[in-house]
Amino acid sequence: MSSIDITDNTNTEQNKGLRDSKERVSQFSYIKTAACFAIVLLHCFNNARVYHMEGLTDGQITTAFAACASLMWAVPCFLMVTGALLLDRDRVIPLSKLFGKYIKRMLIALVVFTAIFTVIRHDPAAGTSIASEFAEGLFLNHCMAYLWYLYMMLAIYLLMPLIKAIVNRLTDRQLGILAAVLLLICSILPLASYLGVDAALYIPTWIVYGVYLIIGFLLYRHNMDWRIAAVLLVICTITLPLITVKLAPTEIDASGLTAYNSPLVVMQSAAVFSLMLRIKNKAGRLIENIDRCSFGIYLIHMIFIRLTMKELGFDPFDYGFAGFIITAVVFFAASFAITYGLKKFRLFSFL
């Protein structure tokens, strides 16, 4: 079966050596390492809140929400790295590689980790079989909420031929306009509900995940001024948790202001990505290895969180903010060590 390119061939030969090189972009390794740890820390806060809700004070619950709100840049940064790499106009992605590598990897991860958490969660007294719980978890994502990322990436990869076709045919300026219009519709207009107004024009907010790909592609080619990025980062990182704290005593739902499509999260994520692109130092072996293991860390760390916080009753809130930092570091390091070992011995190669 012949491969089908989903990109144009402009300057293909000139850039072939670059694309075929196994050398990683150091800035991307730094970004993915920071984002990966941020995700582990975010999940520590969120799951400690979920698993110990009844024993927490209102202040502790609000703190958990605020901490999560300030860490929402992590997943978008992963998407922006993906966009910067895969949307490169000179990068050729045959359909055989798209389905045989990227999509296959997501499907295997979904099956394996849905199976793992089905076993962990199974209660024989419930009267349902493990097989039925596994099927429900796999097809309805009723197993573990954090696996949503895999379903989202499946959609991204399935749409990749279309996204690349659009990127290849538009100029960078046109792409910027497209991203701005999509953000207006899926990020700005939904805020009208906080004013008691229903926006007449609506696009599902999950469109923002595709926009993050375009933002990453554009920022990698035309990075914003570091002073603008720094100001955006400070303002958004202060405002996001502050909104959570201010709205906590009210009946107003803050999720629309702190979700992935929130303008504040979009600006914060772009600022983090932009500033880390300016790192000059080459990534060392440890950072590069964490980069290579980041997918496995994402998948495995939740096993530690579930077993310790849910099954064993461990509550980081008992140890204050330091307890969350130490817990995240331990879970991050353990997940990295397991992933590195499995990859070293070529086991669970999809990690």
N, C-alpha and C positions, 0 to 999 in steps of 0.2 A: 504494500500500500504506500503510495507516494505521500510525502508530507505536504501540507498546505500552509503557506506562510500567512500569518494574520497581521503582517506589517508590510510596509513598503520596502523596497530594496535600495533606497537612496543611501549612497556611501556605505553599502554593506561591506564591501571588501576592505575599505579603509578602517572600519571599526571592528572587523571580525576578531582581530587579536585581542581587543579590549573585552569584547563580549565573552570570548572563550577563556579568558584568564580567570584563574581561581582566586586571585588576590581580591580580598574583600575591601570595600570602601570603609575606611576606618571610622568616619563619621557615622555611618549607618550602624556599625558595631556598637559604638558608644550609645547611640539613640536606642537601639533595641535592648541593650543591657539595662539602661535606666528605665525604659518603659516596662521591661519585664519585672524588675523589682517593684516598680510602682503598682503594677497589677497585683502582685502578691500581697503588698501592703494594703491595697484597697480591699482585696478579698478578705484579709484578716479582720479589718474593721467591719465590713459588711456582714460577714458570717458570724462574728462575735455578737453583733447586734441581733441577727436573726435567731441564732441558737439560744441566746440568753436573754431574750426580750423581757420575759416576766420578772427577772431579777435586777434589771437595770433601772437607773434613775432617768428622769426626763433629760437631765443634762448629759448623761452618758450616751443616750440614744441620739440626741442632737449632735454630740461630738462625732459619733460614728458617721452620721449623714454628712456633716461638714467635711470630715476628712476624706470621705469618698468623693465629694464634689470637687475638692481641690486636686484629686488625682485622676480626673476623667480624661486627661490628655494622653494617657498611656496607649490605649487601643488606637486612637486616631494616628499616633506617631508610627505605630506598626503599619497602618494602612498607607501613610504617606511614604514610608520607605518602599513599600510594595509598588506604589505608583511611580516613584522615582526610578525604580529598577525595571519594572515590566513594561511601562509605557514609553520607555526610550524608543524613539522612532527608528533607531538602527538595530533594535533588538528583534530577532526572529524567534517566534514561538510556534513551532509546528503544532498542529492539532494533536498529533501523536504524543507530544510532550505535555501539552495542556491537560489531556485526559489521562495519560499514562504516568504523569508525575504529580502535578499540582492537585487535580481533582481526586486522583486515586489516594493521595496522601490524606486528604480531608476525610474521605469515606472510610478508610481503614481506621483512622483516629476515632471517628464517631462510633464505629462498631465496637472497637476495643474498649474505649473508656465508658461507653454506655453499658457494656457488659460488666466492667469492673464495678461501677457504681450501682448497678442492679444487684449484684451480689452483696455489696456492702449494705445497701438499703433494704434488702429483702427481709420481710417479717413472715415467717411460716404461719403465725397465728392469723394473718390477714386473710388466708384462704385463697390467695391468688398464686399462680405458678410463676416461677422465675421467667419462663419463656414469654408469658403474656406481659409481664412487667418490662421485660427487655424490648419487646416489640412496641409497646406503648411509649417507652422512653426514647426509642430510636426514631420513631415516625412522628411523635408529637412533642419531642423534647421535654418530656415530663421527668427526666432522670436527674440532671443537674443543670441549673439555669446557666452556668458559665459556659456550657457547651454551645450556647447560641453563636459564639464566635465562629465555630466550625461551619454551621449552617450559613452564616453570612458570607464566609469565605468561599463556600461552594457557589453561592449566587454570584459573587464577584468573578470567580474564575469562569463560570458559564457565560457571563456577559463580557469576558475579556476580549473576544474577537470584535464585538461591537464597539467597546470602549476604545480599543486600539485603532479601529477604523476611523473613529471620530477624531482621535488625537492626531492621526497621520494626515488627515485632510484639513485640519484647522491650523491656523497660525497660533503662536503662543498668546498673542493679543486676543484672538477670537476665543481661545480656550479660557482665558481670564474672564472674558465677558460671560461665557457660558456658565462658569463656576459661580460668578456673582449672581446671575439670574436664578440659578438653582438654589443658592443659599437664601436669596430673597424669599423664594417661595416655600422652601422647606425648613428654613431656620428663623427668618424674621417674621413672616406673616402669622405663623402659629402663636406668636406672642400676643396677638390681638385678643386672644381669649382672656388674657389677664386684665384687659380693659373692658371686658364684657361684650366684645364684638366678635362675630364669626367672620373670618376672612372668606371672601368670595372665591378666591383662587387657592387651590390646595393640591399639593403633591405629597405623597406619603413621606414621612420624615426619614425613613430608611434610605432614601435617595442620597442622604448626606454621606453615607459610606463610600459611594462612588465619587462624590465630590472630593473627599479626602485624598483619593488617588490622584486626582487632577491637581490639587493643591500641592501635594508632594512633588509631583512631576515639575510643576512650574517653579516652586521654591528652589529646587535643586538646580534649575537652569538660571533663575533670576532671584537670588536671595534678597530678602528685604533688608533695609538698613538696620544695623544691630541696635541702634538707639530706639527705633520704633518697636522692634521685637521685645526689648527689655521693658519698655513702658507697658506694652500690652500684657506681658507676662506678670508683672507686678500687679497691675490693675485687676486682671482677671483672677489671679490666684488669691487676692484679698477679697474680691467681690463674691466669688462663687460660694465659699463657706459662710460669708457674712449673710448672704441671701438665705441660706439654709437656717442659720441661727435666728434671723429676724422673722422668718415665716413659720418657724416651728410652733410658736404658741397660737398661731392662727389656723384657720381652716383652709388657707390657700395652699394648694399643692405646688411645692417648689420644683418638682421633677422636670417640668417643662423648661425651667430656667437653668437646669444643671445637667440635662441629658446630652447625648452626643450631638444632637442637632442644635443645641443652644448656641447662640452667637458668641457667648462668653467662652464656651468650651472650644468652639472653632478657632477663635482668636488665640486662646491660651495654647492650644495644640500647635497651631502654626508658629507661634512665638518660640515654643520649646524646640520644635524641629529646626527653625531658622537659626537659633542661637547655637544649637549643637552642631549644625553644619559648619560652624566656624572653628570648631576644635582643630588645632593644627597638629597635635601630637598623634603619631601613628599608634593605633591600638596594639597593645601587647597581646601575648599569647592567651592570657586569661580572658581578656575582654572578647577576643575573637572566638574562643571556645564557648563562652557564654552566649555569644551571638548564634553560633551553630546549634547550641542546645536550647535556645529560647523557646521554641515550640514545645519541646518536651517539658521544660520547666513550667510553662503555662498549663499543660495538661496534668502533670503529676502533683503540683503543689496543693491542689484542691483535695487530693487524697489525704494528705497530712492534716489539712484544715478540718475536713469532715471527721476523721477518726479522733483527733484530739479534742476539738471543740464540741462536737455532737455526741460521739460515742463515749468519750472519757470525761466530758464535762469541763475541760480546761477553758478558762475565761481570762483572756489577756487584760480585760478591764480591771482585774484584781491587782494588776501590777502597774497601772497607769500607762502613760504614753510610751515609756521605755519598754513596757511589756510588749506592745505591738511591734516596735522596731526590732527587738530581739527575736520575737516570734517570726516575723517576716524574714529576717536574716537567716535564721535556722532553717525554715521551710524552703527558702530560696536556695541555700547552699545544699541541702539534702536532695532537692529536686534536680539541681545541676549535677551533683555527684552521680545520681542514679542514671540520669540521661546520658551523661558522658560515658559511664561504664557500659550501658547498653549499646551505645553507638560504637564504642571501642571494640566490643566483642560482636558487633554486627547483629545485635538482637533488637527487635522492634525498630528496624531501620527507618520507619516512617517518622520517628521522633526527630 
